[in-house]
Amino acid sequence: SPVLLLALLTTLVVLGTVSLFTWDGGPQALASIAGAVFPTLYLGLPIGALIVIRDRQGAAGLFLLMLTVMISDTAQYYTGRTFGRRPLAATISPKKTIEGAVGGFVFGPLAFAWIGMQWLPQPAMSLGVRVAIGVLLVAAGIAGDLFESMLKRSAGVKDSGALIPGHGGVLDRIDALLFAAPVYFLALTYL
């Protein structure tokens, strides 16, 4: 969307310009700029994609994405707890298992395809394409979850915040969605 692109580019230019006036000549310029720009990309781009999805596809189209991610996350949790033996990424998230991921890859795409036929009726989108989009959303969601876990581990913290006690913070609730939203946006735009 041109509005989303304009907002992101404007933010990038403003943050870059502000950094010119706040730099003290030391070696930390790259880290400082990366720290300022990263949240814009990590949070701003996916949230902007969610807004555009809601605008173009309506509430049902947006909720289909959210429901797919939630079903996949839930299936990963219960499948992993029941059958999980092999770690998916032991260094990043020791409790995530390959078996859990398989559960997410089974139930997430099935939910997206089946519910999507009712909520997102696009005749040109075949069942196979719907399942493929579901698989991409689950893969992106798992990557988003692992990415956020990596950020927490590198910062030496267990939770990204305390707003939602026992849930690891707000980012833990939306980490999969942050990676899945741009994928969904691109799929809806180009398919």
Stockholm file with secondary structure:
# STOCKHOLM 1.0

chainA/1-191         SPVLLLALLTTLVVLGTVSLFTWDGGPQALASIAGAVFPTLYLGLPIGALIVIRDRQGAAGLFLLMLTVMISDTAQYYTGRTFGRRPLAATISPKKTIEGAVGGFVFGPLAFAWIGMQWLPQPAMSLGVRVAIGVLLVAAGIAGDLFESMLKRSAGVKDSGALIPGHGGVLDRIDALLFAAPVYFLALTYL
#=GR chainA/1-191 SS CHHHHHHHHHHHHHHHHHHHHHCCSSTTHHHHHHHHHHHIIIIIHHHHHHHHHHHHHHHHHHHHHHHHHHHHHHHHHHHHHHHCCSEEETTTEEEEEHHHHHHHHHHHHHHHHHHHHHHSCCTTSCHHHHHHHHHHHHHHHHHHHHHHHHHHHHHTCSCSCSSSTTTTCHHHHHHHHHHHHHHHHHHHHHC
#=GC SS_cons         CHHHHHHHHHHHHHHHHHHHHHCCSSTTHHHHHHHHHHHIIIIIHHHHHHHHHHHHHHHHHHHHHHHHHHHHHHHHHHHHHHHCCSEEETTTEEEEEHHHHHHHHHHHHHHHHHHHHHHSCCTTSCHHHHHHHHHHHHHHHHHHHHHHHHHHHHHTCSCSCSSSTTTTCHHHHHHHHHHHHHHHHHHHHHC
//
